[in-house]
Amino acid sequence: MFQAFAEDLNAIVKNDPAATSRLETLLCHLPLHAVWAYRIAHFARERLRIPLLPRLLSAFARFLTGVEIHPGARIGRAFFIDHGSGVVIGETAEIGDDCVIFHNVTLGGTGKHRGKRHPTVGNNVLIGTGATLLGPISIGDNARVGANSFIHMHDVPPNCTAVGTPARLIKRDGARVDEELPRTQLSERSIPVAERGE
């Protein structure tokens, strides 16, 4: 866990020009505090199987930082949130390594699925300010999601850039394109409740 703390700190130094010193970052970077609180809560929930306390820690961190990360989410190494206010990361969300997200980003559910119901984000992904990603969708490695984009039940392939409301692909493997996003292929774990007869 301490290695993960160090990697999160290094991610800020790498990505944030305003991080003038490690001491200032340690003391003043609220999104870092939120990520560290998440890592402690996740460890308590998943490894130690402690009930209630992880959610209380998550709620307290949200009160202090404005960042809401459910302790059940899975977040990889070197995670960087730039300006944390309004960030929401749901219980079954998964985020890979070396990802950057900005304020007011939501990785949420639709309320119509059971099991896996939040986005899966690959490695080295950037999600811009105000982007809303809903449902058990997939954002591929090295993808970019533009500010204020809206993605619901569609995937973003690897090495692509998606922008707009609703989002469209504007870049694929470095080449300019104008394409619709591919529809999400639902797994058995995330079939809509109505289709499962529940």
Secondary structure, 3 states (H helix, E strand, C coil): CHHHHHHHHHHHHHHCCCCCCHHHHHHHCHHHHHHHHHHHHHHHHHCCCCCCHHHHHHHHHHHHHCCEECCCCEECCCCEEECCCCCEECCCCEECCCCEEECCCEEECCCCECCCCCCEECCCCEECCCCEEECCCEECCCCEECCCCEEECECECCCEEEEECCEEEEEECCEEEEEECCECCCCHHHCEHHHHCC
